């Protein structure tokens, strides 16, 4: 059973809101008591969720006859725009997990200044264990069940773990049947390009995740020629990054490990594999069945081709040997603790926790997935001079491109892939500059705390300006 992080997220929101209440000049409120009251009200709103909808999808299966599958759509907050968030198909889906992911969407969209609030959906099903016909039925029934709550001007779902453009296309088809004659292209994002999707959507999150790491290594590092100033924690991190630069300039590769080899992980691994600015070697990749490890580096293009055909990495040593990769097949969790400098987490939640945080060798952890590092582990890494680039900062490429796809449906014009990826990078970079400025000049908080702070400042300011805090 996966640990539920909803309480951790709420706890962090609470802590940040208490700090905002003490921030002089915030919202231009000069009266301290008034500012505390306003922040307390905002905290109450943002700690709680607007709407939790649970339903059961009834499907006639080939093996078991009728089954009833729990399904959710959870809308956390829409102060900054229409609800927005993916739909997850997984046998681990439960209400707390979906709610936590909805809250993170509100924060992510606010951090990146997108005109969206936060929502998330989930269906308690393993998509690999049902037939194509059953998957199609589940997808269509999801739209039927939640039809009053989704739509282009209200709540716009997208793919997430276990879902993809094929499923989203089916959902759009069902939406169109339910709402004949109405605009439908903006009802979902993550559609296939033929069906009105944005070019580059599938790769966007993986590309953005790797970009976030490369900006840290290049832009941030180079803006300090001689250490990061007085602050001990930041200096330790600067030294960590400097050590990796020295490795690369001595022609020693920076070792990268990637957990998860789906939409996000495979693309982030390919980006690292093809990166020419600094020497990198991908020593490990994993999925839910296995880790593939080679200290000489893995051929990611071959593995990507293999995964596209087999929907997984090689599961056994025999399967791996047939590819001549020189790779060892290890248990899935080995990817976390192998000898790497950079660990890209692109699978599921709660992978690095109190019980394994001290075994992590990587110095830089990048959260392509949502909430893979617990708050306790995050603080530990901060204290020992490692860098964690948090989810709501690093994995926003997907939702930024979703926004462009949604915008495309309104202006009735298709953007090219270069325009989409260029605009996504530009928007992410603007957020990075704001976060890095705030984080690297602060003394003791994690980068996640700084991201929450910037997001909650924006949300509180919108609540205040829209008159919701009286
Ligand atoms: P996906 O279904 O395409 O791939 C998930 C990968 O994780 C698969 O390789 C799967 O085998 C692996 N995995 C599952 N359980 C695992 C385990 N216990 N150990 C190791 N590997 C495991 O999903 P995705 O779209 O790549 O999403 C991955 C993560 O990124 C999720 O947390 C998702 O919420 C997050 N995310 C995705 C997007 C997006 O645009 N796809 C955007 C933001 C965040």
Boltz pocket constraint, residues with backbone or C-beta under 6 A from the ligand:
constraints:
  - pocket:
      binder: B
      contacts: [[A, 159], [A, 160], [A, 161], [A, 162], [A, 163], [A, 201], [A, 202], [A, 205], [A, 259], [A, 260], [A, 261], [A, 262], [A, 263], [A, 264], [A, 265], [A, 286], [A, 287], [A, 288], [A, 289], [A, 332], [A, 333], [A, 346], [A, 347], [A, 348], [A, 349], [A, 368], [A, 369], [A, 370], [A, 395], [A, 396], [A, 398], [A, 399]]
      max_distance: 6.0
